[in-house]
Amino acid sequence: MTESPEDVADKLGLFGRIGLFYRQIVNELTKVVWPTRNQLTTYTAVVLVFVTFIIAVVSLVDLVLTKIVFWVFG
């Protein structure tokens, strides 16, 4: 029967637990599917367009609310 990671961590000292932590990080990073350059460019463009759109909407709402406040309070 294999031991769970918690049981192994309990038996290790401080530096052993730190080493186990970093080995687990590296192990998980090997499972990551990294995007290609083309995908990364596309995703970046989509994010920039979306952020620009949201900035425009928030700015428009701010302008309208500012006009309303100046109209109400003079």
N, CA, C and O atoms as a GROMACS GRO file, in nm:
protein
  296
    1MET      N    1   0.084  -0.118   0.000
    1MET     CA    2   0.000   0.000   0.000
    1MET      C    3   0.090   0.125   0.000
    1MET      O    4   0.184   0.134   0.079
    2THR      N    5   0.060   0.219  -0.088
    2THR     CA    6   0.140   0.341  -0.096
    2THR      C    7   0.092   0.443   0.005
    2THR      O    8  -0.025   0.447   0.043
    3GLU      N    9   0.185   0.525   0.048
    3GLU     CA   10   0.151   0.628   0.146
    3GLU      C   11   0.097   0.752   0.076
    3GLU      O   12   0.138   0.784  -0.035
    4SER      N   13   0.006   0.821   0.143
    4SER     CA   14  -0.048   0.944   0.085
    4SER      C   15   0.056   1.054   0.100
    4SER      O   16   0.145   1.045   0.186
    5PRO      N   17   0.046   1.159   0.018
    5PRO     CA   18   0.141   1.271   0.030
    5PRO      C   19   0.140   1.335   0.168
    5PRO      O   20   0.242   1.385   0.214
    6GLU      N   21   0.025   1.334   0.235
    6GLU     CA   22   0.017   1.392   0.369
    6GLU      C   23   0.101   1.310   0.468
    6GLU      O   24   0.168   1.366   0.554
    7ASP      N   25   0.096   1.174   0.454
    7ASP     CA   26   0.175   1.088   0.544
    7ASP      C   27   0.324   1.109   0.520
    7ASP      O   28   0.403   1.112   0.615
    8VAL      N   29   0.363   1.123   0.393
    8VAL     CA   30   0.503   1.145   0.361
    8VAL      C   31   0.549   1.279   0.416
    8VAL      O   32   0.658   1.289   0.472
    9ALA      N   33   0.465   1.382   0.401
    9ALA     CA   34   0.501   1.516   0.449
    9ALA      C   35   0.514   1.518   0.600
    9ALA      O   36   0.598   1.590   0.654
   10ASP      N   37   0.431   1.441   0.670
   10ASP     CA   38   0.438   1.437   0.815
   10ASP      C   39   0.571   1.377   0.863
   10ASP      O   40   0.620   1.415   0.970
   11LYS      N   41   0.629   1.285   0.787
   11LYS     CA   42   0.752   1.218   0.828
   11LYS      C   43   0.876   1.301   0.794
   11LYS      O   44   0.983   1.278   0.851
   12LEU      N   45   0.863   1.396   0.703
   12LEU     CA   46   0.978   1.476   0.660
   12LEU      C   47   0.998   1.595   0.753
   12LEU      O   48   0.906   1.639   0.822
   13GLY      N   49   1.119   1.646   0.752
   13GLY     CA   50   1.148   1.768   0.827
   13GLY      C   51   1.107   1.888   0.745
   13GLY      O   52   1.045   1.876   0.639
   14LEU      N   53   1.143   2.005   0.794
   14LEU     CA   54   1.107   2.129   0.727
   14LEU      C   55   1.163   2.135   0.586
   14LEU      O   56   1.089   2.164   0.491
   15PHE      N   57   1.292   2.107   0.570
   15PHE     CA   58   1.353   2.116   0.437
   15PHE      C   59   1.302   2.006   0.345
   15PHE      O   60   1.292   2.026   0.224
   16GLY      N   61   1.269   1.891   0.400
   16GLY     CA   62   1.212   1.783   0.321
   16GLY      C   63   1.075   1.821   0.267
   16GLY      O   64   1.041   1.789   0.153
   17ARG      N   65   0.995   1.889   0.351
   17ARG     CA   66   0.862   1.934   0.307
   17ARG      C   67   0.873   2.041   0.201
   17ARG      O   68   0.796   2.042   0.105
   18ILE      N   69   0.970   2.131   0.216
   18ILE     CA   70   0.991   2.234   0.115
   18ILE      C   71   1.032   2.170  -0.017
   18ILE      O   72   0.981   2.208  -0.123
   19GLY      N   73   1.124   2.074  -0.011
   19GLY     CA   74   1.166   2.004  -0.132
   19GLY      C   75   1.050   1.930  -0.198
   19GLY      O   76   1.036   1.932  -0.320
   20LEU      N   77   0.967   1.864  -0.116
   20LEU     CA   78   0.850   1.793  -0.168
   20LEU      C   79   0.755   1.890  -0.236
   20LEU      O   80   0.700   1.860  -0.342
   21PHE      N   81   0.736   2.006  -0.175
   21PHE     CA   82   0.648   2.108  -0.232
   21PHE      C   83   0.696   2.149  -0.370
   21PHE      O   84   0.616   2.156  -0.464
   22TYR      N   85   0.825   2.178  -0.385
   22TYR     CA   86   0.878   2.221  -0.514
   22TYR      C   87   0.877   2.108  -0.616
   22TYR      O   88   0.855   2.133  -0.735
   23ARG      N   89   0.901   1.985  -0.574
   23ARG     CA   90   0.892   1.872  -0.667
   23ARG      C   91   0.749   1.856  -0.718
   23ARG      O   92   0.728   1.825  -0.835
   24GLN      N   93   0.650   1.878  -0.630
   24GLN     CA   94   0.511   1.870  -0.672
   24GLN      C   95   0.476   1.983  -0.769
   24GLN      O   96   0.400   1.962  -0.864
   25ILE      N   97   0.531   2.102  -0.746
   25ILE     CA   98   0.508   2.214  -0.838
   25ILE      C   99   0.562   2.180  -0.976
   25ILE      O  100   0.492   2.199  -1.076
   26VAL      N  101   0.685   2.131  -0.982
   26VAL     CA  102   0.746   2.097  -1.111
   26VAL      C  103   0.666   1.986  -1.179
   26VAL      O  104   0.645   1.991  -1.300
   27ASN      N  105   0.621   1.888  -1.102
   27ASN     CA  106   0.540   1.779  -1.157
   27ASN      C  107   0.411   1.832  -1.218
   27ASN      O  108   0.372   1.789  -1.326
   28GLU      N  109   0.344   1.925  -1.150
   28GLU     CA  110   0.219   1.982  -1.202
   28GLU      C  111   0.245   2.067  -1.326
   28GLU      O  112   0.165   2.067  -1.419
   29LEU      N  113   0.358   2.140  -1.327
   29LEU     CA  114   0.388   2.224  -1.444
   29LEU      C  115   0.417   2.141  -1.568
   29LEU      O  116   0.398   2.190  -1.680
   30THR      N  117   0.463   2.017  -1.552
   30THR     CA  118   0.484   1.933  -1.669
   30THR      C  119   0.352   1.890  -1.732
   30THR      O  120   0.350   1.848  -1.848
   31LYS      N  121   0.242   1.901  -1.658
   31LYS     CA  122   0.110   1.863  -1.709
   31LYS      C  123   0.040   1.977  -1.783
   31LYS      O  124  -0.062   1.956  -1.848
   32VAL      N  125   0.096   2.098  -1.772
   32VAL     CA  126   0.032   2.215  -1.832
   32VAL      C  127   0.046   2.208  -1.984
   32VAL      O  128   0.152   2.176  -2.036
   33VAL      N  129  -0.064   2.238  -2.054
   33VAL     CA  130  -0.061   2.247  -2.199
   33VAL      C  131  -0.041   2.395  -2.232
   33VAL      O  132  -0.133   2.476  -2.219
   34TRP      N  133   0.080   2.429  -2.275
   34TRP     CA  134   0.112   2.568  -2.303
   34TRP      C  135   0.059   2.608  -2.439
   34TRP      O  136   0.064   2.528  -2.532
   35PRO      N  137   0.007   2.730  -2.454
   35PRO     CA  138  -0.046   2.774  -2.584
   35PRO      C  139   0.067   2.799  -2.684
   35PRO      O  140   0.180   2.829  -2.648
   36THR      N  141   0.031   2.784  -2.811
   36THR     CA  142   0.127   2.816  -2.916
   36THR      C  143   0.137   2.968  -2.927
   36THR      O  144   0.057   3.041  -2.868
   37ARG      N  145   0.235   3.015  -3.002
   37ARG     CA  146   0.252   3.160  -3.020
   37ARG      C  147   0.128   3.220  -3.086
   37ARG      O  148   0.086   3.330  -3.050
   38ASN      N  149   0.069   3.150  -3.183
   38ASN     CA  150  -0.050   3.200  -3.252
   38ASN      C  151  -0.168   3.210  -3.154
   38ASN      O  152  -0.240   3.309  -3.154
   39GLN      N  153  -0.187   3.107  -3.071
   39GLN     CA  154  -0.294   3.111  -2.972
   39GLN      C  155  -0.272   3.223  -2.872
   39GLN      O  156  -0.365   3.294  -2.836
   40LEU      N  157  -0.148   3.239  -2.828
   40LEU     CA  158  -0.116   3.344  -2.731
   40LEU      C  159  -0.143   3.482  -2.789
   40LEU      O  160  -0.195   3.570  -2.719
   41THR      N  161  -0.109   3.502  -2.915
   41THR     CA  162  -0.136   3.630  -2.980
   41THR      C  163  -0.285   3.655  -2.990
   41THR      O  164  -0.332   3.766  -2.965
   42THR      N  165  -0.360   3.552  -3.026
   42THR     CA  166  -0.505   3.565  -3.037
   42THR      C  167  -0.567   3.596  -2.901
   42THR      O  168  -0.650   3.687  -2.891
   43TYR      N  169  -0.528   3.523  -2.798
   43TYR     CA  170  -0.583   3.546  -2.664
   43TYR      C  171  -0.550   3.686  -2.614
   43TYR      O  172  -0.634   3.752  -2.552
   44THR      N  173  -0.427   3.730  -2.640
   44THR     CA  174  -0.387   3.864  -2.596
   44THR      C  175  -0.470   3.971  -2.666
   44THR      O  176  -0.514   4.067  -2.602
   45ALA      N  177  -0.492   3.956  -2.796
   45ALA     CA  178  -0.572   4.052  -2.871
   45ALA      C  179  -0.716   4.055  -2.819
   45ALA      O  180  -0.775   4.162  -2.804
   46VAL      N  181  -0.772   3.938  -2.791
   46VAL     CA  182  -0.909   3.933  -2.739
   46VAL      C  183  -0.919   4.004  -2.604
   46VAL      O  184  -1.014   4.079  -2.580
   47VAL      N  185  -0.821   3.981  -2.518
   47VAL     CA  186  -0.822   4.046  -2.386
   47VAL      C  187  -0.810   4.197  -2.400
   47VAL      O  188  -0.882   4.271  -2.333
   48LEU      N  189  -0.720   4.244  -2.486
   48LEU     CA  190  -0.703   4.388  -2.505
   48LEU      C  191  -0.828   4.454  -2.561
   48LEU      O  192  -0.865   4.563  -2.518
   49VAL      N  193  -0.894   4.389  -2.657
   49VAL     CA  194  -1.019   4.443  -2.712
   49VAL      C  195  -1.126   4.446  -2.605
   49VAL      O  196  -1.198   4.545  -2.593
   50PHE      N  197  -1.138   4.341  -2.528
   50PHE     CA  198  -1.239   4.336  -2.422
   50PHE      C  199  -1.214   4.444  -2.317
   50PHE      O  200  -1.308   4.513  -2.276
   51VAL      N  201  -1.090   4.460  -2.274
   51VAL     CA  202  -1.058   4.561  -2.173
   51VAL      C  203  -1.085   4.700  -2.227
   51VAL      O  204  -1.138   4.785  -2.155
   52THR      N  205  -1.051   4.725  -2.353
   52THR     CA  206  -1.079   4.855  -2.414
   52THR      C  207  -1.229   4.881  -2.418
   52THR      O  208  -1.273   4.993  -2.390
   53PHE      N  209  -1.307   4.780  -2.453
   53PHE     CA  210  -1.453   4.794  -2.456
   53PHE      C  211  -1.508   4.826  -2.317
   53PHE      O  212  -1.591   4.915  -2.302
   54ILE      N  213  -1.462   4.755  -2.217
   54ILE     CA  214  -1.509   4.779  -2.080
   54ILE      C  215  -1.470   4.919  -2.033
   54ILE      O  216  -1.549   4.986  -1.966
   55ILE      N  217  -1.349   4.964  -2.066
   55ILE     CA  218  -1.307   5.099  -2.030
   55ILE      C  219  -1.399   5.202  -2.095
   55ILE      O  220  -1.436   5.300  -2.031
   56ALA      N  221  -1.435   5.180  -2.221
   56ALA     CA  222  -1.524   5.273  -2.291
   56ALA      C  223  -1.662   5.275  -2.224
   56ALA      O  224  -1.720   5.383  -2.206
   57VAL      N  225  -1.715   5.159  -2.188
   57VAL     CA  226  -1.847   5.153  -2.125
   57VAL      C  227  -1.845   5.222  -1.989
   57VAL      O  228  -1.934   5.302  -1.959
   58VAL      N  229  -1.745   5.194  -1.908
   58VAL     CA  230  -1.736   5.255  -1.775
   58VAL      C  231  -1.716   5.406  -1.788
   58VAL      O  232  -1.775   5.483  -1.711
   59SER      N  233  -1.635   5.450  -1.884
   59SER     CA  234  -1.615   5.593  -1.904
   59SER      C  235  -1.744   5.661  -1.947
   59SER      O  236  -1.774   5.771  -1.901
   60LEU      N  237  -1.820   5.598  -2.033
   60LEU     CA  238  -1.948   5.653  -2.077
   60LEU      C  239  -2.046   5.663  -1.961
   60LEU      O  240  -2.113   5.766  -1.945
   61VAL      N  241  -2.056   5.559  -1.880
   61VAL     CA  242  -2.144   5.561  -1.763
   61VAL      C  243  -2.100   5.670  -1.666
   61VAL      O  244  -2.184   5.741  -1.611
   62ASP      N  245  -1.970   5.684  -1.646
   62ASP     CA  246  -1.917   5.788  -1.558
   62ASP      C  247  -1.951   5.926  -1.611
   62ASP      O  248  -1.990   6.014  -1.533
   63LEU      N  249  -1.938   5.948  -1.739
   63LEU     CA  250  -1.971   6.076  -1.800
   63LEU      C  251  -2.119   6.109  -1.782
   63LEU      O  252  -2.154   6.221  -1.747
   64VAL      N  253  -2.204   6.010  -1.807
   64VAL     CA  254  -2.349   6.031  -1.792
   64VAL      C  255  -2.384   6.062  -1.646
   64VAL      O  256  -2.460   6.154  -1.620
   65LEU      N  257  -2.330   5.986  -1.554
   65LEU     CA  258  -2.359   6.010  -1.412
   65LEU      C  259  -2.305   6.145  -1.366
   65LEU      O  260  -2.368   6.212  -1.284
   66THR      N  261  -2.190   6.185  -1.418
   66THR     CA  262  -2.135   6.316  -1.384
   66THR      C  263  -2.227   6.427  -1.433
   66THR      O  264  -2.253   6.523  -1.360
   67LYS      N  265  -2.276   6.416  -1.555
   67LYS     CA  266  -2.369   6.517  -1.609
   67LYS      C  267  -2.497   6.522  -1.526
   67LYS      O  268  -2.549   6.630  -1.499
   68ILE      N  269  -2.547   6.406  -1.485
   68ILE     CA  270  -2.670   6.402  -1.404
   68ILE      C  271  -2.646   6.468  -1.269
   68ILE      O  272  -2.728   6.547  -1.223
   69VAL      N  273  -2.533   6.438  -1.205
   69VAL     CA  274  -2.503   6.496  -1.074
   69VAL      C  275  -2.489   6.648  -1.086
   69VAL      O  276  -2.541   6.720  -1.001
   70PHE      N  277  -2.419   6.697  -1.189
   70PHE     CA  278  -2.405   6.842  -1.206
   70PHE      C  279  -2.540   6.906  -1.238
   70PHE      O  280  -2.565   7.020  -1.198
   71TRP      N  281  -2.625   6.835  -1.309
   71TRP     CA  282  -2.758   6.890  -1.343
   71TRP      C  283  -2.844   6.900  -1.216
   71TRP      O  284  -2.914   6.999  -1.196
   72VAL      N  285  -2.839   6.794  -1.129
   72VAL     CA  286  -2.921   6.792  -1.007
   72VAL      C  287  -2.868   6.892  -0.905
   72VAL      O  288  -2.946   6.967  -0.847
   73PHE      N  289  -2.738   6.894  -0.882
   73PHE     CA  290  -2.682   6.976  -0.775
   73PHE      C  291  -2.622   7.108  -0.824
   73PHE      O  292  -2.568   7.184  -0.744
   74GLY      N  293  -2.632   7.136  -0.952
   74GLY     CA  294  -2.589   7.264  -1.006
   74GLY      C  295  -2.443   7.277  -1.012
   74GLY      O  296  -2.392   7.380  -1.055
   0.00000   0.00000   0.00000
